[in-house]
Amino acid sequence: MNWNTARAMLAGGAILIGLVACSATKRDAPEPESGSIRNGTHTRVIKMPNGFRNIAATCEGTTGIYVTSRGVAETDPQPSSVAVLPNDPACAR
């Protein structure tokens, strides 16, 4: 097998993997069981003006966890975001 044949096979494999990945159906994660849910401390929601995503914030010990709200799929397909801040001053209280 020469280099051009190997390269063509690799490209074909990459395209096939891409097509399979694109055809996969997105499924939501199952709801967590009540025994595995942990409520953070200092939980709050920061309300943003229209057109901007709200932010939910909570603490797990001294670690701050910030999550943006999800958009509406038809008008705002962007996923929500998560940021984790170790030793967050807001969680030290």
C-alpha positions in Angstrom: 0.0 0.0 0.0 1.5 3.4 -1.0 1.1 6.6 0.9 -1.7 8.0 -1.3 -3.8 4.9 -0.8 -3.3 5.0 3.0 -4.1 8.7 3.0 -7.3 8.2 1.0 -8.4 5.4 3.4 -7.8 7.6 6.4 -9.8 10.4 4.9 -12.6 8.1 4.0 -12.6 6.7 7.5 -12.7 10.2 9.0 -15.7 11.1 6.8 -17.5 7.9 7.8 -17.0 8.6 11.5 -18.2 12.2 11.0 -21.4 11.1 9.3 -22.1 8.5 12.0 -21.5 11.1 14.7 -23.8 13.6 13.0 -26.6 11.1 12.7 -26.5 10.2 16.4 -29.7 11.2 18.3 -29.1 13.6 21.2 -30.7 12.3 24.4 -31.1 14.2 27.7 -29.4 12.7 30.7 -31.7 10.9 33.0 -33.0 12.7 36.1 -30.8 12.2 39.1 -32.1 10.1 42.0 -33.1 12.2 45.0 -30.5 10.5 47.2 -27.7 11.7 44.8 -28.7 15.4 44.7 -26.5 17.7 46.7 -27.6 21.3 47.3 -24.9 23.9 47.2 -24.7 26.8 49.7 -25.0 30.5 48.9 -27.1 29.6 45.9 -28.3 32.5 43.9 -29.5 33.5 40.4 -28.1 36.6 38.7 -30.8 38.0 36.4 -29.5 39.6 33.2 -31.4 42.0 30.9 -33.4 40.6 28.0 -31.1 39.1 25.3 -28.5 37.9 27.8 -28.4 34.6 29.7 -29.1 34.5 33.4 -26.4 33.0 35.7 -27.0 30.5 38.5 -24.3 30.4 41.1 -23.7 28.1 44.1 -20.9 26.9 46.3 -19.6 23.4 46.9 -17.4 23.9 49.9 -15.0 26.7 48.9 -15.5 26.1 45.1 -17.8 28.4 43.2 -19.9 26.9 40.4 -21.5 29.2 37.8 -23.9 28.0 35.1 -25.5 30.1 32.4 -29.1 29.4 31.5 -30.0 27.4 28.4 -31.3 29.1 25.3 -34.4 28.2 23.5 -33.4 25.7 20.8 -35.4 27.3 18.0 -34.0 30.8 18.6 -30.8 30.3 20.5 -29.1 27.0 19.9 -26.1 27.8 22.0 -25.5 25.3 24.9 -25.3 26.5 28.5 -21.9 27.0 30.0 -20.3 26.0 33.3 -17.4 27.7 35.1 -15.7 26.3 38.3 -13.7 28.7 40.5 -11.6 27.0 43.2 -11.3 29.0 46.4 -14.0 31.4 45.3 -14.1 34.4 47.7 -18.0 34.3 47.5 -17.9 30.7 49.0 -15.5 31.6 51.9 -18.3 33.2 54.0 
